[in-house]
Amino acid sequence: MSHLDADKLKLFTGRANPQLAQKVCDYLQIPLGRGRTELFNDGELMVKVEEDVRGRDCFIMQPTCHPVNAHLMELFIWIDCLRRAAPSA
């Protein structure tokens, strides 16, 4: 596989399986997107994208394994966070 342009493609990961996301990035020869998910003591999540994603194609790797509801909610928050950061459609 040819080396992809890391400036145009970003892959982020939730907490469900970050090792899988890293393996995909290694295969694609791109760095894993810089972002994080924090769980507050009251159970609320905060997702923060720590790099510029404007004009880039962004993907989120977040399996929906057990606990499904928690992983889906984290995925939805990631989607909202990236949309607000205005990546390309």
Rosetta silent file (secondary structure, phi, psi, omega in degrees, C-alpha in Angstrom):
SEQUENCE: MSHLDADKLKLFTGRANPQLAQKVCDYLQIPLGRGRTELFNDGELMVKVEEDVRGRDCFIMQPTCHPVNAHLMELFIWIDCLRRAAPSA
SCORE:     score description
SCORE:     0.000 S_00000001
   1 L     0.000  138.632 -179.890    0.000    0.000    0.000 S_00000001
   2 L   -75.858  157.114 -179.953    1.288    3.447   -0.838 S_00000001
   3 L   -69.761  125.458  179.685    1.954    6.013    1.844 S_00000001
   4 L   -83.245  153.965  177.444   -1.145    8.137    2.450 S_00000001
   5 L   -74.556  107.672 -176.481   -0.978   11.882    2.920 S_00000001
   6 L   -64.265  -20.150  179.442   -1.188   12.252    6.705 S_00000001
   7 L   -77.313  -17.730 -176.830   -2.313   15.863    6.307 S_00000001
   8 L  -104.324  -20.558 -176.378   -5.540   14.848    4.529 S_00000001
   9 E  -122.405  127.846  178.455   -6.590   11.759    6.483 S_00000001
  10 E  -127.083  132.148  175.922   -7.063   11.618   10.241 S_00000001
  11 E  -118.817  122.399  178.435   -8.015    8.566   12.269 S_00000001
  12 E  -111.629  161.044 -179.423   -9.086    9.073   15.861 S_00000001
  13 E  -132.662  144.787  170.037   -9.933    6.462   18.451 S_00000001
  14 L   -87.728 -166.974 -176.004  -12.276    6.168   21.352 S_00000001
  15 L   -88.993   -4.364 -174.936  -11.512    4.135   24.445 S_00000001
  16 L   -66.753  -41.224 -178.557  -13.114    0.870   23.249 S_00000001
  17 L  -158.841   70.878 -178.824  -10.058   -0.469   21.383 S_00000001
  18 H   -65.061  -25.142  178.307   -7.195    2.001   20.904 S_00000001
  19 H   -65.199  -39.345  177.989   -4.803   -0.840   20.065 S_00000001
  20 H   -63.674  -44.298  179.316   -6.875   -1.695   16.971 S_00000001
  21 H   -61.868  -40.415  178.838   -6.834    1.937   15.840 S_00000001
  22 H   -64.486  -39.065  178.245   -3.058    2.077   16.281 S_00000001
  23 H   -65.336  -38.743  177.390   -2.627   -1.086   14.197 S_00000001
  24 H   -64.486  -43.967  177.917   -4.778    0.399   11.416 S_00000001
  25 H   -62.483  -41.056  177.611   -2.694    3.600   11.506 S_00000001
  26 H   -61.032  -42.144  179.656    0.506    1.568   11.388 S_00000001
  27 H   -64.884  -41.125 -179.242   -0.804   -0.320    8.348 S_00000001
  28 H   -80.912   -8.269 -178.986   -1.835    2.918    6.607 S_00000001
  29 L    60.014   46.076  175.050    1.431    4.580    7.618 S_00000001
  30 L  -130.173  153.398  176.664   -0.300    7.568    9.192 S_00000001
  31 L   -76.481  149.135  174.182   -0.109    8.864   12.763 S_00000001
  32 E   -66.656  136.741  179.772   -3.042    8.308   15.080 S_00000001
  33 L   -59.277  143.076 -179.744   -5.055   11.494   15.484 S_00000001
  34 L   -87.654  111.778  177.986   -4.314   13.443   18.626 S_00000001
  35 E  -164.635  166.748 -179.132   -7.381   13.546   20.794 S_00000001
  36 E  -149.728  156.477  174.919   -8.550   12.257   24.135 S_00000001
  37 E  -121.273  128.498  178.255  -11.588   11.187   26.047 S_00000001
  38 E  -118.710  139.649  177.171  -11.838   11.893   29.744 S_00000001
  39 E  -105.589  118.739  178.386  -14.368   10.425   32.138 S_00000001
  40 L   -78.286  163.185 -179.316  -15.356   12.742   34.966 S_00000001
  41 L   -58.717  -29.120 -179.509  -16.198   11.451   38.462 S_00000001
  42 L   -84.999    3.720  176.801  -19.908   12.029   37.801 S_00000001
  43 L    94.091   -5.390  179.094  -19.766    9.739   34.729 S_00000001
  44 L   -78.123  152.208 -179.549  -19.836   12.458   32.078 S_00000001
  45 E  -106.266  146.786  170.052  -17.454   12.330   29.116 S_00000001
  46 E  -127.610  126.920  176.095  -15.322   15.046   27.604 S_00000001
  47 E  -111.781  134.395  179.879  -13.788   14.564   24.173 S_00000001
  48 E  -134.135  125.538  173.869  -11.078   16.911   22.987 S_00000001
  49 E   -89.609  125.971 -172.932   -9.440   17.006   19.574 S_00000001
  50 L  -108.477   30.340  175.494   -5.878   18.214   20.035 S_00000001
  51 L  -157.064  165.488  179.906   -4.981   19.069   16.453 S_00000001
  52 L   -74.916  127.352  179.006   -6.321   20.969   13.459 S_00000001
  53 L  -120.461    6.924 -179.808   -8.819   18.902   11.451 S_00000001
  54 L   -62.711  132.169  177.348  -10.229   21.575    9.140 S_00000001
  55 L    74.118   13.554 -178.986  -10.407   20.419    5.543 S_00000001
  56 L  -114.800  154.336  173.926   -9.387   16.856    6.405 S_00000001
  57 E   -84.684  117.466 -175.743  -11.192   13.543    6.123 S_00000001
  58 E  -112.083  136.883  177.875  -11.694   12.328    9.693 S_00000001
  59 E  -127.362  148.617  179.202  -12.570    8.832   10.811 S_00000001
  60 E  -121.475  126.403  175.497  -13.295    7.514   14.291 S_00000001
  61 E  -100.913  110.559 -178.913  -12.519    3.948   15.286 S_00000001
  62 L  -148.539   91.975  176.893  -14.848    3.021   18.126 S_00000001
  63 L   -59.517  153.179 -179.635  -16.130   -0.561   18.286 S_00000001
  64 L  -106.509   46.209  176.616  -19.537   -0.991   19.876 S_00000001
  65 L   -79.260  179.179 -178.135  -18.638   -3.948   22.074 S_00000001
  66 L   -61.556  133.861   -3.189  -19.740   -4.289   25.701 S_00000001
  67 L   -81.653  115.468 -171.940  -20.722   -1.880   27.295 S_00000001
  68 H   -58.223  -49.186 -176.602  -22.562   -0.937   24.107 S_00000001
  69 H   -59.426  -43.624 -179.478  -24.417    2.128   25.418 S_00000001
  70 H   -65.063  -41.646 -178.931  -21.270    3.721   26.844 S_00000001
  71 H   -71.291  -36.764  175.844  -19.258    3.107   23.674 S_00000001
  72 H   -64.770  -44.241  179.527  -22.042    4.412   21.423 S_00000001
  73 H   -61.389  -40.527  177.249  -22.396    7.570   23.515 S_00000001
  74 H   -62.787  -41.152  177.411  -18.640    8.127   23.322 S_00000001
  75 H   -60.995  -44.312  179.273  -18.804    7.702   19.531 S_00000001
  76 H   -62.300  -38.927  179.119  -21.619   10.256   19.281 S_00000001
  77 H   -67.841  -38.945  175.086  -19.639   12.739   21.355 S_00000001
  78 H   -60.509  -45.389 -179.970  -16.583   12.199   19.115 S_00000001
  79 H   -59.413  -47.070  179.752  -18.727   12.822   16.020 S_00000001
  80 H   -61.184  -43.287 -179.308  -20.115   16.030   17.521 S_00000001
  81 H   -61.539  -44.899 -179.684  -16.645   17.208   18.536 S_00000001
  82 H   -69.997  -35.499  176.825  -15.215   16.662   15.058 S_00000001
  83 H   -63.348  -40.402  179.586  -18.199   18.314   13.361 S_00000001
  84 H   -68.735  -23.224  177.295  -17.722   21.386   15.516 S_00000001
  85 L   -81.985   -2.491  172.851  -14.046   21.425   14.507 S_00000001
  86 L    63.223   53.306  171.143  -15.278   21.782   10.875 S_00000001
  87 L   -73.514  174.497  178.788  -13.574   18.979    8.943 S_00000001
  88 L   -67.249  153.830 -177.624  -14.430   18.441    5.293 S_00000001
  89 L   -75.854    0.000    0.000  -17.799   16.867    4.551 S_00000001
